[in-house]
Amino acid sequence: MITKKITILIFIWCILLFYINLEFNFSDSIDIALFWISTLLLFGIVVYQIFCVENNTFVVFEIVIIYFLLHIVYQFGYFGLRGSDSYIDYNFLKSILNNGHFTFGKDDMAGWPMIHIYSGTVTLLTNTSSLLVAKYLPSIITSIIVFPIYLLIRQIYTNRKVALLSCLIFGSIPQFVSFEGLFIRETFAIFFFIFFFYILYTSKIKNIRRFRFLSIILIPIVIFAHHFTSFMIIIFLTIFLLISKIIPLVYRKTKNISFTTVHINTLFLMIVVGVLTYWLFLAVFILQDFFSIFYEATGVKELATYAERASLSTTIVTFKGNIIYYGFFFFNGILSLILFIKFIFYKNKQKIEDTSFTIFLYFSLFYGALALYVLGSILFPDRFLPFGWMFGLIPICGLLFTTKSNILKKFLIVIFILFLTYNIYNIDEDYYTSNLHRQGTVAKEKDYLIAEKIDFPDQYYGYIGLFGAIYDIQNIEFILGGGRNPIYIENLHNSSTLVVVNENLYIDELPNIKVKTPMYYEKIIELFSYQENQGIRKICDLGEIYILKGGM
């Protein structure tokens, strides 16, 4: 009991240290040291509690706090939102609040309005700024995702430690930490993905009628939450349904194993019919995207892969870049190999669940690789990873607590510790140091000041954070070409457009850019030279950020 109280007190102290580091700016070295000390202690305390403290159900609430802290790292220290997609969804939220209604299925946003309706409700009930709700509510949603994941694993393994460790490791997945805290539809949908499956699974295992009724109610919520998530849940349920039929057939002569079988045929048909019907009648462009993917895969349609567009084939010139790049393949590879070994050699009553989760992870990794190197990246490759690892970590953590091999246990513990450390290392240090000025994807105070004081044309040049602020204030669309990267200006002398140059985005990286992409480096130098050109006017100067107007 004393040990339990001491660990909780240390955990609370680490929360305060973590918050102080985000709230106050010290030197870079102190900020980095405070972040690593507080974060490693938070994870270390929870790992100790999982393995060494009895009656540790309270740890699930500590994991929720860790989820929230890691997500707000990417929300703290700037005024607006992060990323271009966030502002598209935020603009639709504002239109609902201003008009009091929307036309269902009218466009991409109105086709999946769940996060907007929910956020609008929170905004009205709390009388809070809609921007503040859009900024922090997603972090809360993706923090409480711990509960359905934990309850599902407890239902499958009846082992609290497996559930807690799986939740803890999943919360550190870089793509989950950085992407699922944005104000986007997927943030809301991924929560209901796992919540729906937990309710469905529990209703079948325990034959709870009210859970079965709730799972039916959740179907339209899942369908209307997000198109990609609907696609992933169909894939997942298809895999689970097939494995539920195949595993008992393969092991029918093995009498000492009683598999947990879950019959989901009816609910599966309901969600498949619901999704396809909705896509056919109100979201035909989704089916067009699938045809586009098919044409890309068969070579009918020319494309530029995500790897080509992101210049992943260029030289990685920093030590951290190499660690992140090769570490990604190492950890995804070795954890997938461990899952494959368990699939081949281990027979347990969770074989159906373990196999389904493993195959779903393999599907996510495989399709992510296709999207990276083969297809035209209609979907970003890293979008698949949170879905895959949300389930893929369950059988790996289950192996740790069920295997009788001490060598394998020690090996898995080492891999898990290294994986957690690697995931923390992935967090962009600009967000927890005083270097947010180098981030062009976040809308800062200066971006909003520019958006409020300067009238912009329909097409202009700038950066993502500025695009979002201008979209918020002036409602100028940027996704379809309204806002462009100033690096791609052909000749500013022959154009009357506005160009917002943020030197912070380039200065520190210039030496690396010169090595990686010399042509890009030359364009940056040319961009910087415009402010000294007599034929080009500087109409606003905020130090490292200035606005130029072409000579035409």
Secondary structure as a PSIPRED ss2 file (coil, helix, strand):
# PSIPRED VFORMAT (PSIPRED V4.0)

   1 M C   1.000  0.000  0.000
   2 I H   0.000  1.000  0.000
   3 T H   0.000  1.000  0.000
   4 K H   0.000  1.000  0.000
   5 K H   0.000  1.000  0.000
   6 I H   0.000  1.000  0.000
   7 T H   0.000  1.000  0.000
   8 I H   0.000  1.000  0.000
   9 L H   0.000  1.000  0.000
  10 I H   0.000  1.000  0.000
  11 F H   0.000  1.000  0.000
  12 I H   0.000  1.000  0.000
  13 W H   0.000  1.000  0.000
  14 C H   0.000  1.000  0.000
  15 I H   0.000  1.000  0.000
  16 L H   0.000  1.000  0.000
  17 L H   0.000  1.000  0.000
  18 F H   0.000  1.000  0.000
  19 Y H   0.000  1.000  0.000
  20 I H   0.000  1.000  0.000
  21 N H   0.000  1.000  0.000
  22 L H   0.000  1.000  0.000
  23 E H   0.000  1.000  0.000
  24 F C   1.000  0.000  0.000
  25 N C   1.000  0.000  0.000
  26 F C   1.000  0.000  0.000
  27 S C   1.000  0.000  0.000
  28 D H   0.000  1.000  0.000
  29 S H   0.000  1.000  0.000
  30 I H   0.000  1.000  0.000
  31 D H   0.000  1.000  0.000
  32 I H   0.000  1.000  0.000
  33 A H   0.000  1.000  0.000
  34 L H   0.000  1.000  0.000
  35 F H   0.000  1.000  0.000
  36 W H   0.000  1.000  0.000
  37 I H   0.000  1.000  0.000
  38 S H   0.000  1.000  0.000
  39 T H   0.000  1.000  0.000
  40 L H   0.000  1.000  0.000
  41 L H   0.000  1.000  0.000
  42 L H   0.000  1.000  0.000
  43 F H   0.000  1.000  0.000
  44 G H   0.000  1.000  0.000
  45 I H   0.000  1.000  0.000
  46 V H   0.000  1.000  0.000
  47 V H   0.000  1.000  0.000
  48 Y H   0.000  1.000  0.000
  49 Q H   0.000  1.000  0.000
  50 I H   0.000  1.000  0.000
  51 F H   0.000  1.000  0.000
  52 C H   0.000  1.000  0.000
  53 V C   1.000  0.000  0.000
  54 E C   1.000  0.000  0.000
  55 N C   1.000  0.000  0.000
  56 N C   1.000  0.000  0.000
  57 T C   1.000  0.000  0.000
  58 F C   1.000  0.000  0.000
  59 V H   0.000  1.000  0.000
  60 V H   0.000  1.000  0.000
  61 F H   0.000  1.000  0.000
  62 E H   0.000  1.000  0.000
  63 I H   0.000  1.000  0.000
  64 V H   0.000  1.000  0.000
  65 I H   0.000  1.000  0.000
  66 I H   0.000  1.000  0.000
  67 Y H   0.000  1.000  0.000
  68 F H   0.000  1.000  0.000
  69 L H   0.000  1.000  0.000
  70 L H   0.000  1.000  0.000
  71 H H   0.000  1.000  0.000
  72 I H   0.000  1.000  0.000
  73 V H   0.000  1.000  0.000
  74 Y C   1.000  0.000  0.000
  75 Q C   1.000  0.000  0.000
  76 F C   1.000  0.000  0.000
  77 G C   1.000  0.000  0.000
  78 Y C   1.000  0.000  0.000
  79 F C   1.000  0.000  0.000
  80 G C   1.000  0.000  0.000
  81 L C   1.000  0.000  0.000
  82 R E   0.000  0.000  1.000
  83 G C   1.000  0.000  0.000
  84 S H   0.000  1.000  0.000
  85 D H   0.000  1.000  0.000
  86 S H   0.000  1.000  0.000
  87 Y H   0.000  1.000  0.000
  88 I H   0.000  1.000  0.000
  89 D H   0.000  1.000  0.000
  90 Y H   0.000  1.000  0.000
  91 N H   0.000  1.000  0.000
  92 F H   0.000  1.000  0.000
  93 L H   0.000  1.000  0.000
  94 K H   0.000  1.000  0.000
  95 S H   0.000  1.000  0.000
  96 I H   0.000  1.000  0.000
  97 L H   0.000  1.000  0.000
  98 N H   0.000  1.000  0.000
  99 N H   0.000  1.000  0.000
 100 G C   1.000  0.000  0.000
 101 H C   1.000  0.000  0.000
 102 F C   1.000  0.000  0.000
 103 T C   1.000  0.000  0.000
 104 F C   1.000  0.000  0.000
 105 G C   1.000  0.000  0.000
 106 K C   1.000  0.000  0.000
 107 D C   1.000  0.000  0.000
 108 D C   1.000  0.000  0.000
 109 M C   1.000  0.000  0.000
 110 A C   1.000  0.000  0.000
 111 G C   1.000  0.000  0.000
 112 W C   1.000  0.000  0.000
 113 P C   1.000  0.000  0.000
 114 M H   0.000  1.000  0.000
 115 I H   0.000  1.000  0.000
 116 H H   0.000  1.000  0.000
 117 I H   0.000  1.000  0.000
 118 Y H   0.000  1.000  0.000
 119 S H   0.000  1.000  0.000
 120 G H   0.000  1.000  0.000
 121 T H   0.000  1.000  0.000
 122 V H   0.000  1.000  0.000
 123 T H   0.000  1.000  0.000
 124 L H   0.000  1.000  0.000
 125 L H   0.000  1.000  0.000
 126 T H   0.000  1.000  0.000
 127 N C   1.000  0.000  0.000
 128 T C   1.000  0.000  0.000
 129 S C   1.000  0.000  0.000
 130 S H   0.000  1.000  0.000
 131 L H   0.000  1.000  0.000
 132 L H   0.000  1.000  0.000
 133 V H   0.000  1.000  0.000
 134 A H   0.000  1.000  0.000
 135 K H   0.000  1.000  0.000
 136 Y H   0.000  1.000  0.000
 137 L H   0.000  1.000  0.000
 138 P H   0.000  1.000  0.000
 139 S H   0.000  1.000  0.000
 140 I H   0.000  1.000  0.000
 141 I H   0.000  1.000  0.000
 142 T C   1.000  0.000  0.000
 143 S C   1.000  0.000  0.000
 144 I C   1.000  0.000  0.000
 145 I C   1.000  0.000  0.000
 146 V H   0.000  1.000  0.000
 147 F H   0.000  1.000  0.000
 148 P H   0.000  1.000  0.000
 149 I H   0.000  1.000  0.000
 150 Y H   0.000  1.000  0.000
 151 L H   0.000  1.000  0.000
 152 L H   0.000  1.000  0.000
 153 I H   0.000  1.000  0.000
 154 R H   0.000  1.000  0.000
 155 Q H   0.000  1.000  0.000
 156 I H   0.000  1.000  0.000
 157 Y H   0.000  1.000  0.000
 158 T C   1.000  0.000  0.000
 159 N C   1.000  0.000  0.000
 160 R H   0.000  1.000  0.000
 161 K H   0.000  1.000  0.000
 162 V H   0.000  1.000  0.000
 163 A H   0.000  1.000  0.000
 164 L H   0.000  1.000  0.000
 165 L H   0.000  1.000  0.000
 166 S H   0.000  1.000  0.000
 167 C H   0.000  1.000  0.000
 168 L H   0.000  1.000  0.000
 169 I H   0.000  1.000  0.000
 170 F H   0.000  1.000  0.000
 171 G C   1.000  0.000  0.000
 172 S C   1.000  0.000  0.000
 173 I C   1.000  0.000  0.000
 174 P H   0.000  1.000  0.000
 175 Q H   0.000  1.000  0.000
 176 F H   0.000  1.000  0.000
 177 V H   0.000  1.000  0.000
 178 S H   0.000  1.000  0.000
 179 F H   0.000  1.000  0.000
 180 E C   1.000  0.000  0.000
 181 G C   1.000  0.000  0.000
 182 L C   1.000  0.000  0.000
 183 F C   1.000  0.000  0.000
 184 I C   1.000  0.000  0.000
 185 R H   0.000  1.000  0.000
 186 E H   0.000  1.000  0.000
 187 T H   0.000  1.000  0.000
 188 F H   0.000  1.000  0.000
 189 A H   0.000  1.000  0.000
 190 I H   0.000  1.000  0.000
 191 F H   0.000  1.000  0.000
 192 F H   0.000  1.000  0.000
 193 F H   0.000  1.000  0.000
 194 I H   0.000  1.000  0.000
 195 F H   0.000  1.000  0.000
 196 F H   0.000  1.000  0.000
 197 F H   0.000  1.000  0.000
 198 Y H   0.000  1.000  0.000
 199 I H   0.000  1.000  0.000
 200 L H   0.000  1.000  0.000
 201 Y H   0.000  1.000  0.000
 202 T H   0.000  1.000  0.000
 203 S H   0.000  1.000  0.000
 204 K H   0.000  1.000  0.000
 205 I H   0.000  1.000  0.000
 206 K C   1.000  0.000  0.000
 207 N C   1.000  0.000  0.000
 208 I C   1.000  0.000  0.000
 209 R H   0.000  1.000  0.000
 210 R H   0.000  1.000  0.000
 211 F H   0.000  1.000  0.000
 212 R H   0.000  1.000  0.000
 213 F H   0.000  1.000  0.000
 214 L H   0.000  1.000  0.000
 215 S H   0.000  1.000  0.000
 216 I H   0.000  1.000  0.000
 217 I H   0.000  1.000  0.000
 218 L H   0.000  1.000  0.000
 219 I H   0.000  1.000  0.000
 220 P H   0.000  1.000  0.000
 221 I H   0.000  1.000  0.000
 222 V H   0.000  1.000  0.000
 223 I H   0.000  1.000  0.000
 224 F H   0.000  1.000  0.000
 225 A H   0.000  1.000  0.000
 226 H C   1.000  0.000  0.000
 227 H H   0.000  1.000  0.000
 228 F H   0.000  1.000  0.000
 229 T H   0.000  1.000  0.000
 230 S H   0.000  1.000  0.000
 231 F H   0.000  1.000  0.000
 232 M H   0.000  1.000  0.000
 233 I H   0.000  1.000  0.000
 234 I H   0.000  1.000  0.000
 235 I H   0.000  1.000  0.000
 236 F H   0.000  1.000  0.000
 237 L H   0.000  1.000  0.000
 238 T H   0.000  1.000  0.000
 239 I H   0.000  1.000  0.000
 240 F H   0.000  1.000  0.000
 241 L H   0.000  1.000  0.000
 242 L H   0.000  1.000  0.000
 243 I H   0.000  1.000  0.000
 244 S H   0.000  1.000  0.000
 245 K H   0.000  1.000  0.000
 246 I H   0.000  1.000  0.000
 247 I H   0.000  1.000  0.000
 248 P H   0.000  1.000  0.000
 249 L H   0.000  1.000  0.000
 250 V H   0.000  1.000  0.000
 251 Y C   1.000  0.000  0.000
 252 R C   1.000  0.000  0.000
 253 K C   1.000  0.000  0.000
 254 T C   1.000  0.000  0.000
 255 K C   1.000  0.000  0.000
 256 N C   1.000  0.000  0.000
 257 I C   1.000  0.000  0.000
 258 S C   1.000  0.000  0.000
 259 F C   1.000  0.000  0.000
 260 T C   1.000  0.000  0.000
 261 T C   1.000  0.000  0.000
 262 V C   1.000  0.000  0.000
 263 H C   1.000  0.000  0.000
 264 I C   1.000  0.000  0.000
 265 N H   0.000  1.000  0.000
 266 T H   0.000  1.000  0.000
 267 L H   0.000  1.000  0.000
 268 F H   0.000  1.000  0.000
 269 L H   0.000  1.000  0.000
 270 M H   0.000  1.000  0.000
 271 I H   0.000  1.000  0.000
 272 V H   0.000  1.000  0.000
 273 V H   0.000  1.000  0.000
 274 G H   0.000  1.000  0.000
 275 V H   0.000  1.000  0.000
 276 L H   0.000  1.000  0.000
 277 T H   0.000  1.000  0.000
 278 Y H   0.000  1.000  0.000
 279 W H   0.000  1.000  0.000
 280 L H   0.000  1.000  0.000
 281 F H   0.000  1.000  0.000
 282 L H   0.000  1.000  0.000
 283 A C   1.000  0.000  0.000
 284 V H   0.000  1.000  0.000
 285 F H   0.000  1.000  0.000
 286 I H   0.000  1.000  0.000
 287 L H   0.000  1.000  0.000
 288 Q H   0.000  1.000  0.000
 289 D H   0.000  1.000  0.000
 290 F H   0.000  1.000  0.000
 291 F H   0.000  1.000  0.000
 292 S H   0.000  1.000  0.000
 293 I H   0.000  1.000  0.000
 294 F H   0.000  1.000  0.000
 295 Y H   0.000  1.000  0.000
 296 E H   0.000  1.000  0.000
 297 A H   0.000  1.000  0.000
 298 T H   0.000  1.000  0.000
 299 G C   1.000  0.000  0.000
 300 V C   1.000  0.000  0.000
 301 K C   1.000  0.000  0.000
 302 E C   1.000  0.000  0.000
 303 L C   1.000  0.000  0.000
 304 A C   1.000  0.000  0.000
 305 T C   1.000  0.000  0.000
 306 Y H   0.000  1.000  0.000
 307 A H   0.000  1.000  0.000
 308 E H   0.000  1.000  0.000
 309 R H   0.000  1.000  0.000
 310 A C   1.000  0.000  0.000
 311 S C   1.000  0.000  0.000
 312 L C   1.000  0.000  0.000
 313 S C   1.000  0.000  0.000
 314 T C   1.000  0.000  0.000
 315 T C   1.000  0.000  0.000
 316 I C   1.000  0.000  0.000
 317 V C   1.000  0.000  0.000
 318 T C   1.000  0.000  0.000
 319 F H   0.000  1.000  0.000
 320 K H   0.000  1.000  0.000
 321 G H   0.000  1.000  0.000
 322 N H   0.000  1.000  0.000
 323 I H   0.000  1.000  0.000
 324 I H   0.000  1.000  0.000
 325 Y H   0.000  1.000  0.000
 326 Y H   0.000  1.000  0.000
 327 G H   0.000  1.000  0.000
 328 F H   0.000  1.000  0.000
 329 F H   0.000  1.000  0.000
 330 F H   0.000  1.000  0.000
 331 F H   0.000  1.000  0.000
 332 N H   0.000  1.000  0.000
 333 G H   0.000  1.000  0.000
 334 I H   0.000  1.000  0.000
 335 L H   0.000  1.000  0.000
 336 S H   0.000  1.000  0.000
 337 L H   0.000  1.000  0.000
 338 I H   0.000  1.000  0.000
 339 L H   0.000  1.000  0.000
 340 F H   0.000  1.000  0.000
 341 I H   0.000  1.000  0.000
 342 K H   0.000  1.000  0.000
 343 F H   0.000  1.000  0.000
 344 I H   0.000  1.000  0.000
 345 F H   0.000  1.000  0.000
 346 Y C   1.000  0.000  0.000
 347 K C   1.000  0.000  0.000
 348 N C   1.000  0.000  0.000
 349 K C   1.000  0.000  0.000
 350 Q C   1.000  0.000  0.000
 351 K H   0.000  1.000  0.000
 352 I H   0.000  1.000  0.000
 353 E H   0.000  1.000  0.000
 354 D H   0.000  1.000  0.000
 355 T H   0.000  1.000  0.000
 356 S H   0.000  1.000  0.000
 357 F H   0.000  1.000  0.000
 358 T H   0.000  1.000  0.000
 359 I H   0.000  1.000  0.000
 360 F H   0.000  1.000  0.000
 361 L H   0.000  1.000  0.000
 362 Y H   0.000  1.000  0.000
 363 F H   0.000  1.000  0.000
 364 S H   0.000  1.000  0.000
 365 L H   0.000  1.000  0.000
 366 F H   0.000  1.000  0.000
 367 Y H   0.000  1.000  0.000
 368 G H   0.000  1.000  0.000
 369 A H   0.000  1.000  0.000
 370 L H   0.000  1.000  0.000
 371 A H   0.000  1.000  0.000
 372 L H   0.000  1.000  0.000
 373 Y H   0.000  1.000  0.000
 374 V C   1.000  0.000  0.000
 375 L C   1.000  0.000  0.000
 376 G C   1.000  0.000  0.000
 377 S C   1.000  0.000  0.000
 378 I C   1.000  0.000  0.000
 379 L C   1.000  0.000  0.000
 380 F C   1.000  0.000  0.000
 381 P H   0.000  1.000  0.000
 382 D H   0.000  1.000  0.000
 383 R H   0.000  1.000  0.000
 384 F H   0.000  1.000  0.000
 385 L H   0.000  1.000  0.000
 386 P H   0.000  1.000  0.000
 387 F H   0.000  1.000  0.000
 388 G H   0.000  1.000  0.000
 389 W H   0.000  1.000  0.000
 390 M H   0.000  1.000  0.000
 391 F H   0.000  1.000  0.000
 392 G H   0.000  1.000  0.000
 393 L H   0.000  1.000  0.000
 394 I H   0.000  1.000  0.000
 395 P H   0.000  1.000  0.000
 396 I H   0.000  1.000  0.000
 397 C H   0.000  1.000  0.000
 398 G H   0.000  1.000  0.000
 399 L H   0.000  1.000  0.000
 400 L H   0.000  1.000  0.000
 401 F H   0.000  1.000  0.000
 402 T H   0.000  1.000  0.000
 403 T C   1.000  0.000  0.000
 404 K C   1.000  0.000  0.000
 405 S C   1.000  0.000  0.000
 406 N H   0.000  1.000  0.000
 407 I H   0.000  1.000  0.000
 408 L H   0.000  1.000  0.000
 409 K H   0.000  1.000  0.000
 410 K H   0.000  1.000  0.000
 411 F H   0.000  1.000  0.000
 412 L H   0.000  1.000  0.000
 413 I H   0.000  1.000  0.000
 414 V H   0.000  1.000  0.000
 415 I H   0.000  1.000  0.000
 416 F H   0.000  1.000  0.000
 417 I H   0.000  1.000  0.000
 418 L H   0.000  1.000  0.000
 419 F H   0.000  1.000  0.000
 420 L H   0.000  1.000  0.000
 421 T H   0.000  1.000  0.000
 422 Y H   0.000  1.000  0.000
 423 N H   0.000  1.000  0.000
 424 I H   0.000  1.000  0.000
 425 Y H   0.000  1.000  0.000
 426 N H   0.000  1.000  0.000
 427 I C   1.000  0.000  0.000
 428 D C   1.000  0.000  0.000
 429 E H   0.000  1.000  0.000
 430 D H   0.000  1.000  0.000
 431 Y H   0.000  1.000  0.000
 432 Y C   1.000  0.000  0.000
 433 T C   1.000  0.000  0.000
 434 S C   1.000  0.000  0.000
 435 N C   1.000  0.000  0.000
 436 L H   0.000  1.000  0.000
 437 H H   0.000  1.000  0.000
 438 R H   0.000  1.000  0.000
 439 Q C   1.000  0.000  0.000
 440 G C   1.000  0.000  0.000
 441 T C   1.000  0.000  0.000
 442 V E   0.000  0.000  1.000
 443 A C   1.000  0.000  0.000
 444 K C   1.000  0.000  0.000
 445 E H   0.000  1.000  0.000
 446 K H   0.000  1.000  0.000
 447 D H   0.000  1.000  0.000
 448 Y H   0.000  1.000  0.000
 449 L H   0.000  1.000  0.000
 450 I H   0.000  1.000  0.000
 451 A H   0.000  1.000  0.000
 452 E H   0.000  1.000  0.000
 453 K H   0.000  1.000  0.000
 454 I C   1.000  0.000  0.000
 455 D C   1.000  0.000  0.000
 456 F C   1.000  0.000  0.000
 457 P C   1.000  0.000  0.000
 458 D C   1.000  0.000  0.000
 459 Q C   1.000  0.000  0.000
 460 Y E   0.000  0.000  1.000
 461 Y E   0.000  0.000  1.000
 462 G C   1.000  0.000  0.000
 463 Y C   1.000  0.000  0.000
 464 I H   0.000  1.000  0.000
 465 G H   0.000  1.000  0.000
 466 L H   0.000  1.000  0.000
 467 F H   0.000  1.000  0.000
 468 G H   0.000  1.000  0.000
 469 A H   0.000  1.000  0.000
 470 I H   0.000  1.000  0.000
 471 Y H   0.000  1.000  0.000
 472 D H   0.000  1.000  0.000
 473 I H   0.000  1.000  0.000
 474 Q H   0.000  1.000  0.000
 475 N C   1.000  0.000  0.000
 476 I C   1.000  0.000  0.000
 477 E C   1.000  0.000  0.000
 478 F C   1.000  0.000  0.000
 479 I C   1.000  0.000  0.000
 480 L C   1.000  0.000  0.000
 481 G C   1.000  0.000  0.000
 482 G C   1.000  0.000  0.000
 483 G E   0.000  0.000  1.000
 484 R E   0.000  0.000  1.000
 485 N C   1.000  0.000  0.000
 486 P H   0.000  1.000  0.000
 487 I H   0.000  1.000  0.000
 488 Y H   0.000  1.000  0.000
 489 I C   1.000  0.000  0.000
 490 E C   1.000  0.000  0.000
 491 N C   1.000  0.000  0.000
 492 L H   0.000  1.000  0.000
 493 H H   0.000  1.000  0.000
 494 N H   0.000  1.000  0.000
 495 S C   1.000  0.000  0.000
 496 S C   1.000  0.000  0.000
 497 T C   1.000  0.000  0.000
 498 L E   0.000  0.000  1.000
 499 V E   0.000  0.000  1.000
 500 V E   0.000  0.000  1.000
 501 V E   0.000  0.000  1.000
 502 N E   0.000  0.000  1.000
 503 E H   0.000  1.000  0.000
 504 N H   0.000  1.000  0.000
 505 L H   0.000  1.000  0.000
 506 Y C   1.000  0.000  0.000
 507 I H   0.000  1.000  0.000
 508 D H   0.000  1.000  0.000
 509 E H   0.000  1.000  0.000
 510 L H   0.000  1.000  0.000
 511 P H   0.000  1.000  0.000
 512 N H   0.000  1.000  0.000
 513 I H   0.000  1.000  0.000
 514 K H   0.000  1.000  0.000
 515 V H   0.000  1.000  0.000
 516 K H   0.000  1.000  0.000
 517 T C   1.000  0.000  0.000
 518 P H   0.000  1.000  0.000
 519 M H   0.000  1.000  0.000
 520 Y H   0.000  1.000  0.000
 521 Y H   0.000  1.000  0.000
 522 E H   0.000  1.000  0.000
 523 K H   0.000  1.000  0.000
 524 I H   0.000  1.000  0.000
 525 I H   0.000  1.000  0.000
 526 E H   0.000  1.000  0.000
 527 L H   0.000  1.000  0.000
 528 F H   0.000  1.000  0.000
 529 S H   0.000  1.000  0.000
 530 Y H   0.000  1.000  0.000
 531 Q H   0.000  1.000  0.000
 532 E H   0.000  1.000  0.000
 533 N C   1.000  0.000  0.000
 534 Q C   1.000  0.000  0.000
 535 G C   1.000  0.000  0.000
 536 I C   1.000  0.000  0.000
 537 R E   0.000  0.000  1.000
 538 K E   0.000  0.000  1.000
 539 I E   0.000  0.000  1.000
 540 C E   0.000  0.000  1.000
 541 D E   0.000  0.000  1.000
 542 L C   1.000  0.000  0.000
 543 G C   1.000  0.000  0.000
 544 E C   1.000  0.000  0.000
 545 I E   0.000  0.000  1.000
 546 Y E   0.000  0.000  1.000
 547 I E   0.000  0.000  1.000
 548 L E   0.000  0.000  1.000
 549 K E   0.000  0.000  1.000
 550 G C   1.000  0.000  0.000
 551 G C   1.000  0.000  0.000
 552 M C   1.000  0.000  0.000
